[in-house]
Amino acid sequence: MVGNPPKVSVRSLPPAPAQTGIILPQRRPTNDSTGRVFVIFIDDFHLQARDTARTRAWLKKILRSLIHDGDLFGIVATGYSSISEQLTYDRQVLESAIERVTGSGLTPREIIEGMQTSQGPAELRHRAQVAMATAYDLVRRLENVRDRRKVVVYISSGYDFDPFVEGRLEEQARRQGITDSTDERGGLLAAAERLRTDASYRDLRSQQELSATDLIGNLYDLAKAANRANATFYPIDPTGLVAGPDIDQDLKMSDWNAYTRERQNSLRTLAELTGGFAIVNTNNVDTLLKRIDDETSDYYVLGYYSNNPDPLRRTRKIEVRTSRPNVTVWARKAYSLRPDK
């Protein structure tokens, strides 16, 4: 004969009295060994000031829909926002940092009218080098994090290391004062065409193009470092859907289209080389954040030993296949060993 189950009486104790002036840290989650690691990298050196409000709004969406309990996260900025928060579970740290984000990127007119050297626009090159060095150091630190899914949310408008070539040519002609027509615009165009055929200018352009390839190489080095750290890049461009230049920017449409294409492609390349995808030229960020969440939520960590011991083969191709039908594989294509010092 089975009797009725015993009744259980639960009595909760009164909460401990709060102590004035003491702020207790957030309790560390018990499942911290299985949570993900998110690093939010804000390249505010390449974010326009007018995009500050949109950037903050998108960061709040990331906090709300992408980062969950048990996820470890940090936030770093490259420019004047001066943000550098170590990995933490405290969401208030991220909320406070978001309010300090401010875009300080160069406008197209500032790039065209800025100082030009044999390496291209001087300020633009400096900012790109700072961004790459900061991101590279961040990824190197992620190598010390083991057995967790590592994601870098890369907030930037992207990179064009040799932008607005025609606009810079006209600006150089204007500064040299070589216009010779009462029609200022027509005279400027004619002077720019003469300057284009000048031997010294052609040498200058060759040097600038070569310097741009150096920065492109830095971008690829960053992707290689991310693969060594087993970190996936998901770049996000807060500019959103791009229709054309601002009405107050006197730009050639060919210059603007080339600039937009190059900077968006730089983010796509960074994502594809590390196994992620880029959110560019779109305002539909919620759906794509959900996709990032899905891709990083359920996963296996797999390792392997190469059967090629040749130390000179520093780059190894990776091919991931599955025998299951109706499955799409999205994976990194290669892995590069760390270069010798």
N, C-alpha and C positions, 0 to 999 in steps of 0.2 A: 504494500500500500504506500502510495506516494503522498506525502503531506504538502501543504502549502509552503512556498518558500518563505524563509524568515524575512521580516521587514528590517530594512536598514535605515537608520536615522543618521542623517548627515547634518552636522552643525558647523557652520563656517565661523572662524574666529574673526574678531573685528580687526580691521586693517591697522597696521602700525602707524602711530602718529607721525606726520611729516615733520621733518626738522627744517626749521627756517634757515635759508641761506645755503642749503646743500642741494646740488643737482646730481641725481644718481645717473650713471651711464646706462645706456640701453643694454638689456640683457643679451648676451651672446646666444644665438640660436643653437639648439642642440644638434641640428643636422648640418653643421657647418662644413662637414667633410664632403657633402654631396652637392652643395650649392654651387652656383656659377660665379665667375669672376668677371665683372664688367669694369672696364676703364673708359671713362668718357674723356676723350681728348678734344679740347676746344681750341682750334687754330684761329683765335680772334685776330691774329695778324692778317688773315685772309677772309675776314668777314666784314662786310660793309656796315657802317654805323646805322644806316637805315634798316638793316636786317636784324638789329638788336632785339626788338620786341618779338619778331617771329622766332628768332633763335631761342629766346627764353621760353616761349610758348611750346616749342617742339621739345625742349629739354624737360619741361613739366610732363609732357605726354610720355616721354621715355621713362621718367620716374614712376608714372602712374601705371603704365601698361607693360613695361618691359622688365623692370627690376622688382623682384618678389622677395618675400621673407626667406632668409637663408642665403641670399645672394650677397656676395662681397663686392664692394664697388669703391672706386676712387675717381677723382676728377682733376684734370690738369689743363691749364691754359698756356698758350705760348706768348701772349702779348700783355697789354696793359691791364687786363682783368686781374692779373696777379693771383691766380688760383692754383693751389697745389695741395690737395687733400689726399692723405694716405688711405690705403684700403680700409674700409670700415663697414659696419652693418647699420650705422646710425643714419637714417634717412634725412634727419634734420640737417646733417652736414651738407648733403646735396641740395636740399631746399635753400639753405642759406647761400651756397655758392652760386646757384642759378641767378639770384638777384644781383650778383656782381658781374655777370657776363656783359661785356660791352664790345661791340665790333669796332675795330680800328684799322680795317683794311684800306689800302690805297684805292682811290677812285680812278677810273680810266684817264681822266684829265690829269691827275697827279702823276700817273705813270708816264704819260706822254711828255709832260712839261718838266719832269724830274731830271736829275743829273744822269747823263748817259756816258758810259765808259766802254772800253773795249770788251767788257764782259756783259754789256747790256745795261738796263736800268739799275743803278747802284742800289737804291733802297729796296727795290723788288727782290734783287738777288740776296741781300742781307736778310730780309724777312723769310725767304724760302729756306735759307740755310739754318736759321734759328728754328723754324718749324720742323725741319727734317732732323736736326740734332736732338731736339726735345723729344720727338716721337721715337727716335732710335734708342735713346737712353731709357725711355719708358718701357719699350719692348724688351730691352736687355734685362731689366729688372723683373719682368714677367717670367723669365726663364727659371727663376727661383721658386715659382709657384707650381706645385706638382699635383697631378691626378685630379685636376678640375678643368672644366670647360672655361676657356679664356676668350673673352670678346672685347675688342676695341671699337667703341662707337666713335668714329672719326668725324667731328663736326667741322666742316670747311667748305669754302666755295670752290676749292680746287686750284690747280696751278697751270699757268701758261708762262713759261720761263722766257719767252721772247715775244711779248704781246705787242699789238698795235704798231706793226712795222711801218705801215704807210703813214699813220699819224705822227710817229716819231720822225720819219723822214721829212715831212712837211714842217714840223717844229724846228728841226735842224736848219732847214732852208730859211725859215723865218728869222732865226737867231743870227744867221750869217748875213742877213740883210741883202740877199742877192735877188730880190724881186725887182723887176725892171719894167713894170707896167702900171698904168694908171688903174687898171682893173686889178684890185688887190688879190682877189681869189684866183683869177686867171694867171696873174704874174707869179703867185705862189706855186701853183701847179706846174708852170713851166720851169720855175727854178728847181722844184723838187725833181723833175725829170732830168734836168742837167746834172743835178747832184747824184742821181742814181747811176749815171754812166761814169762818174768820176772814179778813178782808180783807187784813191785813198778811201773813198766811201765803200767800195766793194771789198777792200781789205778789212775795213772795220766790221762790215756785215759778216764776213767769214769768221772773224774772231768771236763775234757775238753768238753766232749759231753754234760754234764749237763750245762756248761756255755754257750754252743752254743744255747741250748733251751731258755735261758734267752733272748738272742738277737732275736731269732725268735718270742718270746713273745712281744718284743718291736715293731717288724714289724706289728704284729696283732693289737697292741695298736694304732699304727699310722693309720691303716685302720679304726679302730673304731672312732678315732677322726675325720677323713675325712668324715665319714658318718654323724657324729653329725653336722659338718659344712656344710653338703650338697655339698661337693666338690668331684669331680670325678677325679681319677688318670689315666693318660695315660703315662705309663713309656715308654721311648725310649732308646734303647741300641745302641750307636753310633758305637759299634764294628762291626756291620753289620753281614753279612753271615760268619759263623765260619767254617773253614775247619780243623784246627789243630793248635798246638802250633807253635810259631816262631821257626825257624831253630836254633837260638842261645840259646834256652831254653832246657836244659837237663831234660826232664820230662817224667815220666811214662805215657803212653797213658791212662791207667785206671784212674790215678789221674786227668789228663786233662779233660777227658770226664765227670767225676763226678763233677769237678769244673764248667765246662761250663753248665752242666745240672742244678746244684743248683742255680747258679747266675741267669740264665734265668727264672727258676721257681719262684724265689723270686719276680721278676718283674711281672710275670703273676699273682701270688697270690695277690699282691698289687692292680693290676688292677681289677681282678675279684671280690675282696671284696668290691670295691667301685663303681662298675658298669661301668668300662672302659675296655680297652683292651691294651695289651702290644705290642710294635713294637720291636721284638727281632729276631735275626738270619735271617735277611733279609736286602737287599739293596734297596728294592722297597718302599722307604719311602714316595714318592709323593702320591701314591694311598691311603696309610693309613692315611696321613695327611688330604687328602680330606674326608675320612670317619669320622675323628674326627670333621672336620668342619661341615659336614652334621649332625652328631649326636648332636652337640651343638648349631646349628643355629635355629631350630624350636623346641619349647618345651613348655610344660605346667608345672607350679609349683603347685604341689598338696600337701595338708596337711591333717592330720587326727588326731583324738583323740583315744587313745587306750581304749578299753573296759575292760582292765585288770589293776586295780589300785594297784596291789601288788608291792610295791617298791623293793622287793627282786628279782623280775624277771627283772634283769637288761638288759638281752639280749632278744629282741623281733624279731621273724621271720617276714619277709615281703614276701608276694606273690602278684605279679602283673599279672592280667589276662585280656584278652580282648575277646570279642565275634566276632570281625571282622575276616573274613577268610584271610588266606595267610599273616598273620602278625606274626613276630617274636618278642617276648618280651625279652629284655635284661635289667635286673634290679638288684639292690642290693638284697641280700638274708636275711639280718638281720640288726638290729639297736641296739646298746648298749648304755645305759645311761652312763653319766659321772660318774666315780668312786668317792666315797666319799674321802675327803681329809684325 
